[in-house]
Amino acid sequence: MGEMIERNGLRVAAVLRKFVDEEALPGTGVDSVAFWNGFSQLVHDLAPKNCALLAERDRLQTELDQWHRKNPGPVRDLKAYRAFLEGIGYIVPASSAVQA
């Protein structure tokens, strides 16, 4: 993966650190120390939510894999398949906050 370095409690690819510090940040008004402090805080704050989302993705994938192993080939009953997807939470009702 290449050389890794430590920045504010994060293991970061040296090439990423170089890009951020030397190409992305100049001219933005954000200095390197402030960026890495803020980025580290975001990563640590959001890590539990990210882990929960990844676990949910794994659960959904397991459910899908099991269904398709039991029902190989093209989906023949779309209503039943949709009901299955809704039942496992893969398809959810549209939120009233979402507008087309």
Buried (B, 14 or more C-beta within 10 A) or exposed (E): EEEEEEBBEBEBEEEBBEEBBEEEBEEEEEEBEEBBBEBBEEEEEEEEEEEEEEEEEEEBEEBBEEBEEEBEEEEEEEEEEEEBBEEBEEEEEEEEEEEE
